Amino acid sequence: MKPINVGLLGIGTVGGGTWTVLTRNQEEITRRAGRPIRITAVADRNLEHARSLVGDQAKLTDDAFALVKDPDIDIVVELIGGYTTAKELVLQAIENGKHVVTANKALLAVHGNEIFAAAQKKGVMVAFEAAVAGGIPIIKALREGLSANRIQWIAGIINGTTNFILSEMRDKGLSFDAALKDAQKLGYAEADPTFDIEGIDAAHKATLMASIAFGIPVQFDKAYVEGITKLQAKDIRYAEQLGYRIKLLGIAKRKEGGQVSGVELRVHPTLIPAKRLIANVEGAMNAVLVQGDAVGATLYYGKGAGAEPTASSVIADLVDVTRLHTADKHHRVPHLAFQPDQLTDLPILPIEEVETAYYLRMRAADKPGVLADITRILADLEISIDAMLQKEPDEGEDQTDIVLLTHVAREKAVNAAMAKIEALTTIAGKVTRIRLEELNG
């Protein structure tokens, strides 16, 4: 059978891994796809590097736009990243009737609605398994494996850099700055780690998962995003003492009925009970927990980045697209798991309307009546306390840390409580607030 011809845009880390794995496992991949898949053209600015990897086995060019116009190419794999040039190339490939496979979560989280609509109009597919959680097949699980389920919520450790930093802070008692330096030395963090440590990368991925799970438009601009830069080692230590671990989670949750209906879409540090499997995901590993109404909780674990793990997902998409390439375009399973013109109108809820439990830490004067004042404020706002930790003041100190865990409360009520607590003359500085999720299956 005639091979499927693939054009590769970018042969850096993931592109090189894709070339290597596709070449090494060609026989297996052909058997699973039903026909050979060949990378016949590569576009990269560094032609010398590209030639060192592919030799004379593919056409090489430094003109990516020429590649997406090549009439011999069936599928374009976009691995150059970014928002601008990548968007132009993807839309041009679609306009030319080519299927697209991409690992570019930032592009899809910001411009996905436009891209998916263009693909539907032209009758081509856009596949993006590699854009979320690297080698973990979470997109396929949501699209296919869990297609019988009404997804209730998703909670994922979907950024390896931040998970490595938090693991180091917990294991070694390091400060955030020290753990970040370690991550950079070991290659887990970029020289500029902003996208990772501020939660932006995780929010891109959570946005895509929410779209698939709930059939809503891609709405990255409405996600609540909070990184790990303000976390202190003492909070990780206190959480441990209370039976919890802190992870940066991407959370997408359907909320219907009650006072508000919509979708919670948020990324922030989160306390998780230490006994949960996802709380024990350490180092640079990723994991995604999905709750479906029929299946219950399912957990997906693996490497969230790296050349070959991510290449595994890129090639899985190539196999998928190859299988469907000759199918009637009007009857293909859409890669977003719903038709772009059949979206639901569930709104993204503002963070003030989110309901969850909370960890609150405050620096308080060591004197009678302080705790009573704090609990009275919480009670007035209908926030109940689940657990408390009060540290003995250090020798010579007249202040101590008080840590409270609340039951589920609305964020705006907690904001009001924090403001009143901070106004007390017996409280020094700001209240530290970290959200808490039980993640019961």
C-alpha positions in Angstrom: 0.0 0.0 0.0 1.2 3.5 -0.8 3.1 5.1 2.2 1.7 8.1 3.9 4.2 11.0 3.4 4.9 13.2 6.4 6.5 16.6 6.4 8.3 17.5 9.7 8.5 21.1 10.8 11.4 21.3 13.3 13.9 18.5 14.1 15.0 19.6 17.5 14.6 17.5 20.6 11.1 16.1 19.9 11.5 16.2 16.1 14.7 14.2 16.4 13.0 11.7 18.8 10.2 11.3 16.3 12.6 10.6 13.4 14.5 8.1 15.6 11.5 6.2 16.9 9.7 6.1 13.6 12.8 4.7 11.9 13.6 2.2 14.7 10.1 0.8 15.0 9.1 1.1 11.3 7.9 -2.5 11.0 5.7 -2.3 14.1 4.3 1.1 13.2 3.4 0.0 9.7 1.6 -3.1 11.0 -0.4 -1.0 13.4 -1.2 1.8 10.9 -2.1 -0.5 8.1 0.4 1.2 5.7 3.9 2.7 5.9 4.5 6.1 7.4 7.5 7.9 6.0 9.0 11.3 6.9 9.9 12.5 3.4 10.6 16.1 4.0 12.1 18.1 6.9 12.1 21.8 7.4 14.6 23.3 9.9 16.6 26.5 10.2 19.7 24.4 11.0 20.2 22.3 7.9 23.5 21.0 9.1 22.0 19.5 12.2 19.0 18.2 10.2 21.3 16.5 7.7 23.3 14.9 10.6 20.1 13.1 11.7 18.4 12.2 8.4 21.2 12.0 5.9 19.8 11.6 2.4 16.6 9.8 3.6 14.4 12.9 3.4 14.3 16.2 1.5 15.7 19.1 3.6 14.7 22.7 3.5 15.0 25.8 5.6 11.7 27.1 4.1 8.9 25.7 6.3 6.2 27.4 4.1 7.5 25.5 1.0 7.1 22.2 2.9 3.4 22.9 3.9 2.7 23.7 0.2 4.4 20.5 -1.1 1.6 18.5 -2.9 3.4 15.2 -2.0 2.9 15.7 1.7 -0.1 14.1 3.4 0.5 15.0 7.0 2.4 18.0 8.5 4.0 17.5 11.9 4.5 20.9 13.6 7.2 20.8 16.3 8.6 24.4 16.1 6.5 25.8 19.0 5.4 29.3 19.7 2.3 31.2 18.7 3.0 33.2 15.5 4.9 31.4 12.8 3.5 28.0 14.0 0.0 29.3 13.6 0.6 30.6 10.1 2.1 27.3 9.1 -0.6 25.1 10.6 -3.4 27.2 9.0 -1.5 27.1 5.7 -1.2 23.3 5.9 -4.9 23.0 6.7 -5.8 25.3 3.8 -3.7 23.1 1.5 -5.8 20.1 2.6 -3.1 18.5 4.8 -3.7 16.8 8.2 -1.8 18.3 11.1 -0.1 16.7 14.1 1.3 19.1 16.7 2.8 19.0 20.2 2.2 22.8 20.5 -0.1 23.2 23.6 0.5 27.0 23.7 -0.7 27.4 20.1 -3.8 25.3 20.6 -4.7 26.7 24.0 -4.7 30.2 22.6 -5.7 29.7 18.9 -7.3 26.3 19.0 -10.9 27.4 18.2 -9.8 29.0 15.0 -7.5 26.1 14.0 -10.1 23.4 14.7 -12.8 25.3 12.8 -10.5 25.7 9.8 -9.7 21.9 9.9 -13.4 21.0 10.0 -14.1 23.3 7.1 -11.4 21.6 5.0 -12.2 18.1 6.2 -8.8 17.4 7.7 -7.7 16.3 11.1 -5.7 18.1 13.8 -4.2 15.7 16.3 -2.3 16.8 19.5 -1.7 13.9 21.9 1.9 15.1 22.4 0.6 18.6 23.5 -0.6 17.3 26.9 1.5 15.2 29.3 4.2 14.1 26.9 4.2 10.3 26.5 1.0 9.8 28.5 -1.9 9.0 26.1 -4.4 11.1 28.0 -6.0 12.7 24.9 -6.8 9.3 23.5 -8.2 8.2 26.9 -10.5 11.2 27.0 -11.5 10.9 23.3 -11.9 7.2 23.1 -11.3 5.1 26.2 -13.7 7.1 28.3 -16.2 8.1 25.6 -19.1 6.3 27.4 -18.6 8.5 30.4 -19.8 11.9 31.5 -16.5 13.3 32.8 -17.0 14.9 36.2 -13.5 16.2 36.9 -9.8 16.0 35.9 -6.8 16.7 38.1 -3.4 16.5 36.7 0.3 16.9 37.6 1.1 18.0 34.0 4.3 19.9 34.4 7.5 17.9 35.2 9.6 20.9 36.1 7.4 22.1 38.9 6.8 18.6 40.2 10.6 18.0 40.4 11.0 21.3 42.3 8.2 20.4 44.8 9.7 16.9 45.2 13.1 18.4 46.0 11.6 20.9 48.5 9.8 18.1 50.3 12.6 15.5 50.3 15.5 17.8 51.1 13.8 20.7 52.9 15.1 23.2 50.2 13.7 26.6 49.6 12.0 27.2 46.2 15.0 29.2 44.9 17.5 26.4 45.8 15.2 23.7 44.3 14.9 25.7 41.1 18.6 26.0 40.8 19.0 22.3 41.2 16.3 21.8 38.5 18.2 24.1 36.1 21.5 22.3 36.8 20.0 18.9 36.0 18.2 20.2 32.8 14.7 19.9 34.2 14.1 23.7 34.1 14.9 26.2 31.4 17.2 29.1 31.9 14.0 31.2 31.8 11.5 28.9 33.6 8.6 31.3 33.8 6.1 29.3 31.7 6.7 26.3 34.0 7.0 27.8 37.5 4.2 30.4 37.0 1.8 27.6 35.9 1.3 28.8 32.4 2.4 25.6 30.7 0.1 23.5 32.9 -2.8 25.9 32.2 -2.3 25.4 28.4 -2.6 21.7 28.9 -5.6 21.9 31.4 -7.4 24.1 28.9 -7.2 21.5 26.2 -8.2 18.7 28.5 -11.2 20.7 29.7 -12.3 21.3 26.1 -12.3 17.6 25.3 -13.8 16.5 28.6 -16.7 19.0 28.6 -17.2 19.9 25.0 -16.5 23.6 25.5 -14.5 26.0 23.4 -10.8 26.4 24.2 -10.6 29.3 26.7 -7.1 29.7 28.1 -7.8 33.4 28.8 -10.4 32.4 31.4 -8.3 29.9 33.3 -7.1 30.8 36.8 -3.4 30.4 36.9 -1.1 30.5 40.0 2.4 29.1 40.1 4.7 27.8 42.8 7.1 30.7 43.3 5.5 31.8 46.6 5.5 28.4 48.2 7.6 28.2 51.3 9.4 25.1 52.7 7.5 25.4 56.0 4.1 25.0 54.2 5.3 21.8 52.6 6.5 20.6 56.0 3.2 21.6 57.8 1.2 19.9 55.0 3.2 16.7 55.6 2.4 16.9 59.3 -1.3 17.1 58.6 -1.2 14.2 56.2 -1.0 16.0 52.9 1.4 16.8 50.0 1.5 19.8 47.9 1.4 19.5 44.1 0.9 21.9 41.3 -2.4 20.7 39.8 -4.3 21.5 36.6 -8.0 21.1 37.5 -11.0 21.0 35.3 -14.3 20.3 37.0 -17.9 20.3 35.9 -20.2 22.1 38.3 -24.0 21.9 37.7 -26.9 22.7 39.9 -26.6 24.6 43.2 -25.9 28.3 43.1 -23.7 28.3 40.0 -23.2 26.1 37.0 -20.1 26.0 34.8 -16.6 24.7 34.5 -13.8 25.3 37.0 -10.6 25.7 35.1 -7.7 26.4 37.4 -4.0 25.7 38.0 -2.5 26.2 41.4 -0.5 24.5 44.3 -2.9 22.1 45.9 -2.8 20.0 49.1 -3.6 16.3 48.3 -4.0 13.6 50.9 -0.7 11.7 51.1 -2.4 8.4 50.7 -3.6 9.2 47.2 -1.6 7.6 44.4 -1.3 11.0 42.6 0.2 12.6 45.7 3.1 10.1 45.4 4.1 11.0 41.9 7.6 12.3 42.3 10.4 13.9 40.3 9.7 15.0 36.8 6.9 12.5 36.2 3.4 13.4 35.2 0.0 11.9 36.2 -3.6 12.7 35.3 -6.6 11.6 37.4 -9.9 11.5 35.6 -13.3 10.9 37.3 -16.1 9.5 35.0 -19.6 8.8 36.0 -19.5 5.2 34.8 -15.9 4.1 35.3 -15.1 6.1 38.5 -11.5 7.3 38.9 -8.8 6.3 36.5 -5.1 7.4 36.8 -2.7 7.9 33.9 1.0 8.1 34.8 4.3 8.4 32.9 7.0 10.7 31.5 5.5 14.1 30.7 8.4 15.3 28.5 11.6 14.2 26.7 12.5 13.3 23.2 11.2 9.7 22.9 8.3 9.9 25.3 6.8 12.8 23.4 7.7 11.3 20.1 5.7 8.2 21.2 2.6 10.5 21.3 3.4 12.2 18.0 3.7 8.9 16.2 0.5 7.6 17.9 -1.2 10.5 16.3 0.4 9.8 12.9 -0.9 6.2 13.2 -4.4 7.5 14.0 -4.5 10.0 11.2 -3.1 7.4 8.8 -5.9 4.9 9.7 -8.5 7.6 9.1 -6.9 9.2 6.1 -9.0 7.3 3.5 -12.2 7.4 5.6 -15.1 9.5 4.6 -14.2 12.9 6.1 -17.8 13.5 7.1 -17.8 10.5 9.4 -14.4 10.7 11.1 -14.2 10.9 14.9 -13.2 14.6 15.4 -9.9 15.0 17.2 -11.4 17.3 19.8 -13.9 14.6 20.5 -16.8 16.9 19.5 -17.7 18.9 16.4 -16.5 22.5 16.7 -20.1 23.7 15.8 -21.7 21.6 18.5 -20.1 23.2 21.6 -21.8 23.5 25.0 -22.4 26.9 26.5 -21.1 26.0 30.0 -19.2 29.1 31.2 -15.8 29.0 32.8 -16.4 30.0 36.4 -14.4 32.9 37.9 -12.1 31.7 40.8 -14.3 33.6 43.3 -17.1 31.1 42.6 -14.9 28.0 43.0 -15.7 25.7 46.0 -12.9 23.7 47.6 -11.2 23.2 51.0 -8.4 25.4 52.1 -5.1 25.5 54.0 -4.6 28.8 55.8 -1.4 29.7 57.6 -1.0 32.9 59.7 1.6 34.4 62.0 -0.2 35.2 65.2 0.6 36.7 68.6 1.1 34.0 71.3 -1.6 35.3 73.6 -5.1 34.3 74.8 -8.1 35.1 72.6 -6.3 35.1 69.2 -7.6 31.8 68.1 -11.1 32.7 69.2 -11.1 35.8 67.1 -10.0 33.9 64.0 -12.6 31.1 64.4 -15.3 33.7 65.0 -14.4 35.4 61.7 -14.5 32.1 59.9 -17.8 31.1 61.5 -19.5 34.4 60.6 -18.7 33.6 56.9 -19.9 30.0 57.3 -16.4 28.5 56.9 -15.9 25.5 59.2 -12.6 24.2 60.4 -11.6 20.6 59.7 -8.1 20.5 61.4 -5.7 22.8 63.1 -2.0 22.9 63.8 -0.5 25.4 66.3 3.2 25.6 66.7 5.0 26.5 69.9 6.8 29.8 69.5 10.5 29.7 69.2 12.5 30.7 72.3 12.4 34.4 72.8 9.6 34.8 70.2 6.1 36.1 71.0 4.6 35.0 67.7 3.7 31.6 66.4 2.3 29.9 63.2 -1.3 28.8 63.2 -2.4 26.5 60.4 -6.1 25.7 59.7 -7.6 23.3 57.3 -11.2 24.2 56.3 -14.1 22.2 55.0 -15.3 23.0 51.5 -16.1 26.7 51.2 -16.6 29.3 48.4 -13.5 31.2 47.4 -15.1 34.6 47.8 -16.0 33.8 51.4 -12.4 32.7 52.1 -11.1 35.9 50.5 -13.3 38.0 52.9 -12.2 35.9 55.9 -8.6 36.4 55.0 -9.0 40.2 54.8 -10.7 40.3 58.2 -8.0 38.1 59.8 -5.2 40.2 58.3 -6.8 43.3 59.8 -6.5 41.9 63.4 -3.8 43.6 65.4 -2.7 40.2 66.6 -1.9 38.9 63.1 1.4 39.8 61.5 1.6 40.0 57.7 -0.6 38.2 55.1 -2.4 34.9 55.5 -1.0 32.1 53.3 -3.7 30.3 51.4 -3.3 27.0 49.5 -6.3 25.2 48.1 -7.0 21.6 49.1 -8.6 18.8 47.1 -9.5 15.4 48.5 -9.7 13.8 45.0 -12.0 11.0 46.2 -12.7 8.5 43.5 
